[in-house]
Amino acid sequence: MKQILFFLLIFTTANAQFSVDADYLYGKILPHNQTIKHLITKHPEGVLLSFNKKTFGEHEWESNFNFPDYGFSLHHQANKNEVLGDLYGVYGHYNFYFLNRNLVFRIGQGIAYNTNPFDKNENFRNLAYSTKIMPSTYFLLNFRKEKIVDNFGFQTGLSFFHHSNANIKSPNTSTNTLSFQLGLNYVFEDKISEYKFSKDTLKTTYPLRYNIAFRTGINESDIIGSGQKPFYELSFYADKQFTKKSKMQLGVDLFAMYYLKEYIKYKSVAYPNENIKEDTDFKRVGLFAGYELAINKMSLEAQVGYYVYEPFDFLGPMYQRLGAKYQWNKTIFNSVSLKTHGAKAEAIEFGIGVKL
């Protein structure tokens, strides 16, 4: 505990432009799936601690995004259900400001720990979480006022937390928690800093760029105990940058997910009336269009695709991908993304790519 307090002291005094938030959360787990309705018994409560680094325009991207904050946050959610257990999370986040900096929209991405995951013998009713460690995402929309009394202020609004292991292991029904939020903030500030607005008014023409990305990971079918299998994906796409922040994408995905190969074998034996052949090709090819929002070297991506080759009809013809990408230099990038079919997650993808 002393080490944590020492780290926070260094964090808040090493530079004057920091703030810390402490929030109480009271909410409801949304019944997005029939299989977890019996687990929603009470209103979950939680605490969110956030540490924010303010920006003032030292870099051009800060001015372009209206001087956002970035930092990390710690979260605890008491689900008030012994079967579900409790959740603890750590996240990296960005705060984006609107309406004269009174409205804050936050995006947070990190990992969470569940205290009582699924176990076929000891906890077979927990169909929401099958792993102790899982990816987690949250969004926050707050009204925020700083320095109302000395350096203290307050914020209130709504938060949305998603906990899911992205089909790394089954079962994976997941939970979505919508909460009311109320808290205090404290700004560590020795002097008043002025915002530096970008003076670059020159119009820039951006060339068409080509990209190759390779993604991989492991996942499991919905058949509990069927085993985790690797998957491999190869993407070829072009992107066109229209502003300093925005790019459009168009490309093709090649999918080889081996859990699907095993699932086809299972279906061919377990459901002979469906006339599924055991040797049906499990590979898929999709065309996709996407949008990329560049925040310094980090980018947020959203893509929508359609399978043009899918011998085994599974989860429908449309798919989506949401993720983050880090551009190490002009050529190499890494990515982490979630591939879904609507509300059904299929895989968490870890990627590396080159920009030609």
ABEGO torsion letter per residue (X at the ends): XAAAAAAAAAAAAABABBBBBBBBBBBBBBBABAAAAAABABBBBBBBBBBBBBBAGABAAAAAAGGBBBEBBBBBBBAGBAAAEBBBBBBBBBBBBBGGGABBBBBBBBBBBBABBBBAAABAABAABABABBBBBBBBBBBBBBGABEABBBBBEBBBBBBBAGGABOBBAEBBBBBBBBBBBBBBBABBBBBBBBABABBBBBBBBBBBBBBBEBBBBABBGAEBBBBBBBBBBBBBBABAABBBBBBBBBBBBAAAAAAAAAAAAABAAAGBBAABBABBBBBBBBBBBBBEABBBBBBBBBBABBABBBGEABBBBBBBBBBABAABBBBBBBBBBEABBABBBBBBBBBX
